[in-house]
Amino acid sequence: MREYTVPAQVTIVDSANLTDTLFSRAAEEPDRVVFRRKAGSGWRDVTAREFADEVTEVAKGLISAGIEPGDRVAIMSRTRYEWTVADYAIWAAGGVTVPIYETSSASQVEWIVGDSGAKAVFVESDDHEKVVEAIRERLPELKNVWRIDTLPSGEGSDEDLTERRESRAAADLATIIYTSGTTGRPKGSEITHGNLLATARNVAEGALTEVFGLKDGSTLLFLPLAHVFARLIEVGCVEAGVTVGHTPDTTHLVDDLGSFQPTFLLAVPRVFEKVYIGAEQKATADGKGRIFRIAADTAIAYSRADSPGLGLRLKHAVFDRLVYGKLRAAVGGHVTHAVSGGAALGERLGHFFDGVGISILEGYGLTETTAPVAVNFPSGNHIGTVGKPIPGTTVRIADDGEVLVKGPNVFAGYWHNEEASEQCLEDGWFHTGDVGELDGDGYLKLTGRKKEIIVTAGGKNVAPAPLEDRLRAHPLISQCMVVGDGRKFIGCLVTLDPESLDAWKEQHGKTALSTAELAEDPDLVKEIDAAVADANTTVSRAEAIKKYRILDSDFTEESGHLTPTLKVKRNLVERDFAAEIEALYA
């Protein structure tokens, strides 16, 4: 199949904007709980009226500070309730939000604030403030720097604010989201009020209505709100009336999930991998590793079976009491669905969680498509695919296999970059740069990225993603990168997961060995050999990894080798580990 369309469930009127729902709900359902804020070891309810009042106060403060309709205001902070208040206040004042990852370097902050022409910026910490102050003299448009925990307030009239916020319409710019970029400088994606509203409502009322429409539905946001994925969920929850909590510190995520007890989650695949690996390691440490592995295989078999037999059902019921129930309790005990995006999840992991009782709905999207292009619907979850196009969207497969997208989710273009916009937008079709295929039912499966396709010296085209995704599923492997462009065979760089490695060293009596020494250790090499052999089963012999090298340091955001969404910056890895790559082919 070359093209598939899912009709829109919701259309957005031209006059609509992102603040309409929050103020109408405050008037019609003032006591409805729409947020819950962390308070000690518990959570405090925030009603629709309270949220609207806080947004109103901050919006008036922005207007008093001179923010005009269309002005850009940046937010540099971890995920927290004040982030959402500031976001909606900027929109209520007629402004445009410019998110900045709280881990961004001074040069990145300077580029984003300078390129967007932001007149003000919210920062969270002393370090953030120092970063901005150090570059402020080179940012002539920047007038105000505020701390996010002391949001500004003003005394304008409610009538003036209403007039201001209602001056914004669906076609107006709502946010400029700078792509984290694995190469080159980030480009600012222009996302309109209509983009966010159409996408959020068609997801909440169409694709994922069983998730967002659940009575007393709730979610805990912990992914960075600077990323389009979390941002779209923020808007979707406000539109659907889902109760939202925020947690900025993922080191306490398990405790927060236990106390908040969400009904659904959103996360990147690495989070689900960590949950699985953590459970496996705990079971092994308690002497129950074999039981856990049998339980895992049972969950996967149960999920894969169209109609599980009596024996499998009984076995599954036993492990539900012994293992699966504890895993569900670890994420709060009430989660029935999770939405995964940002990278490939992997079939085995998807079937494992499905068998445990948490249906992971894998999706696919980009900043330029306001997050989702496609997602698996709860009523038709085809594990191993990224689902069908969201309502209102058409996906087309070009002659060269590239995935093209058309719909109300497609962005307006790149800020101040007409050349880049023209390169990726053609007659309303957005060229994603990803390669994929559609099955007969309209389910999309991704097979790689056009720019990342490796062509060996023998002329074989190799997509690195399937190999890398399978390798990263191994507990000991943190990151990896397949190489081999113009070479006679495929090679791979592998980094070790520090947490899993500590547990492995303890179990094997090798706590004194360094990572560099372990890279040569026969027992550890045997583990990685098995992981590589397993990954190679997913590809042809010509595409298989022939040699790999274990690095003594990990790829991290801090090292500059990962984007904030944990994608490998391939060009920088190739530069910084050129000697290690050459050693593979020596």
Secondary structure as UniProt FT lines:
FT   STRAND          3..6
FT   TURN            14..15
FT   TURN            18..19
FT   HELIX           20..28
FT   TURN            30..31
FT   STRAND          33..39
FT   TURN            40..41
FT   STRAND          42..47
FT   HELIX           48..64
FT   TURN            65..66
FT   TURN            69..70
FT   STRAND          72..76
FT   HELIX           81..92
FT   TURN            93..94
FT   STRAND          96..100
FT   TURN            102..103
FT   HELIX           106..116
FT   STRAND          120..123
FT   HELIX           126..135
FT   HELIX           136..138
FT   TURN            140..141
FT   STRAND          144..147
FT   HELIX           148..150
FT   HELIX           158..166
FT   TURN            170..171
FT   STRAND          173..178
FT   STRAND          188..192
FT   HELIX           193..202
FT   HELIX           203..207
FT   HELIX           209..212
FT   TURN            215..216
FT   STRAND          218..221
FT   TURN            225..226
FT   HELIX           228..240
FT   STRAND          243..246
FT   HELIX           250..252
FT   HELIX           253..260
FT   STRAND          264..267
FT   HELIX           269..285
FT   TURN            286..287
FT   HELIX           289..304
FT   HELIX           310..319
FT   HELIX           320..324
FT   HELIX           325..330
FT   TURN            331..332
FT   STRAND          337..340
FT   HELIX           347..356
FT   STRAND          359..366
FT   HELIX           367..369
FT   STRAND          371..375
FT   TURN            378..379
FT   TURN            383..384
FT   STRAND          388..389
FT   TURN            391..392
FT   STRAND          393..397
FT   TURN            399..400
FT   STRAND          402..406
FT   TURN            408..409
FT   STRAND          413..414
FT   TURN            415..416
FT   HELIX           418..424
FT   STRAND          425..426
FT   TURN            427..428
FT   STRAND          429..438
FT   TURN            440..441
FT   STRAND          444..449
FT   HELIX           450..452
FT   STRAND          454..455
FT   TURN            457..458
FT   STRAND          461..462
FT   HELIX           464..472
FT   TURN            475..476
FT   STRAND          477..483
FT   TURN            485..486
FT   STRAND          490..496
FT   HELIX           498..507
FT   TURN            508..509
FT   TURN            511..512
FT   HELIX           515..518
FT   TURN            519..520
FT   HELIX           522..536
FT   TURN            537..538
FT   HELIX           541..543
FT   STRAND          545..550
FT   TURN            557..560
FT   TURN            564..565
FT   HELIX           570..576
FT   HELIX           578..584
//
